Amino acid sequence: MRTNVEDELTKFYEPFFPDNKETRNFIEKCYEMSNPLPRRIINNVHRLISIGEAAAIGRGGHGIQMAHFVICIEAIFHLLNPDEDIEKVNRLGRIKFFFEEFTKSTR
């Protein structure tokens, strides 16, 4: 039986997969792993992007959305490196790295 969470995740991730079946398989694999990190990542990405999109519609628009994206980037890096000392992290360098690395043009 599918839950509302599974339906929401499937709808959110579906554009990134060839079909609904592959999307559901990906989500199920993340939930079945003994390591909870993949499940946390797919849930957090869904939540953070959905909130960011909603923020862009309301008052403040792009400024609020950009602040939210910075928070998202920091959260994702923290999920990937949970044992690091957050006080010693070069936060600005991390954000620059993210935009340089993951927003490259495909031209």
Secondary structure, DSSP 8 states (H G I E B T S, - for coil): ---HHHHHHHHHHGGGSSSHHHHHHHHHHHHHSSSSHHHHHHHHHHHHHHHHHHHHHSTTHHHHHHHHHHHHHHHHHHHH-TTS-GGG--HHHHHHHHHHHHS----
